[in-house]
Amino acid sequence: MQTKQIFEPSEEEPEPAVGWPSDWLRAALGLCTLQALESGTTYGYAIINELDRAGLGKVKGGTLYPLLTRFETAGWLDVEWRPGEQGPGRKYFKLTELGHQELAMQRKAWHSFTSTTTTFLTPKAPKN
Amino acid sequence: MKTKQDRKWLEALTLELRIHNIPGVKIGDTLATVKEHLADSGESAQVAFGSPAEYATHIAASTTTQNVSLKGTITRSAVGLIAFLAFTQATVPWVAGEALRLGVAQVAWLALPVVAALSVPLLFDKLLRNFWILAALIGTAVSGGVLAAFSAPRTSAEAWLSVAPLPVLLITASIMVIVSFIDTIATAKDGDDSIIDPLRSQRNAQKTRAFSVASNILVSWIFPIAALALLVLSALLGR
């Protein structure tokens, strides 16, 4: 199946950089995208590169842009189109106040979740 | 755009977004975003975004869609077309002061365009995605109309059914006017839904919208206008 091989963002994206299950990355991608937007105005491909540099793998456009569209619809992002010097224009994204609140809330929840999970995963001596 | 494949991919995406009732402004934004990404990444659209149908589904799930659908507009056009075809059959007999004579074969052939028009809502997605299904449907409708014209009874003795043409004209004209009126209300209520490039100036976009709304309203009345023109022409030639 040609199409399946080429486009299955829910199965194949993002590409794991260090062999993590794609489920983990998919669960964290929304929060990490919000984090990439925290430092200021940025655009789609810059977010992809930042996530890649952070070790999260190269996210496909087919995965990232629907996510950004969802954030925009939720009111977490302000967007602005600017003409490109060469080629097409560029869409810039910026977190709104609501977006910053959402990031803070999700970050806190994520830390709580990973802390609980890490505690639970601590190796224990086998019971006799 | 880099390649012919990418251009075709964008055309297919536009169609898929329309099928999902995504507003024109959002379609323009999505297309521009894809172009930006392709220029930045150097990837092909298929590799970066997958199939147009699946990407459109992801976008539709992430944004708000509009109430007025393309399906409704096309269905209304199909009803208007059936009324117009019936109107054309009754025009000449009415001008000539004769009964509208229908033969069995003629009615059977006329059923083809009617069935074709009524199947539009059911086959809507397939028609838009597959050119050959659309071509077959149009071919069926046109063939039915032509064969009906050739098999029309020439004398009263050949006629299977004779009806007064005036009620047919009045009923079909009323249907055309009602359908056009509904279309006009829908156009006026929802405004223009053209695909707008996000980088176009606001003034240009407003001009495009105003022109598009006016032309959409004109298109909504195309069947009543054509019917009136046919009636006038038949009356002039019939003198």
Interface residues (C-beta under 8 A of the other chain):
Chain A: T3 I6 F7 E8 P9 Y43 G44 Y45 I48 K60 G61 G62 Y65 P66 L67 T69 R70 E72 T73 W81 P83 G84 G87 P88 G89 R90 K91
Chain B: D29 T30 A32 T33 V34 K35 E36 H37 A39 D40 S41 E43 Q46 V47 A48 F49 G50 S51 E54 Y55 H58 I59 A61 S62 T63 T64 P198 L199
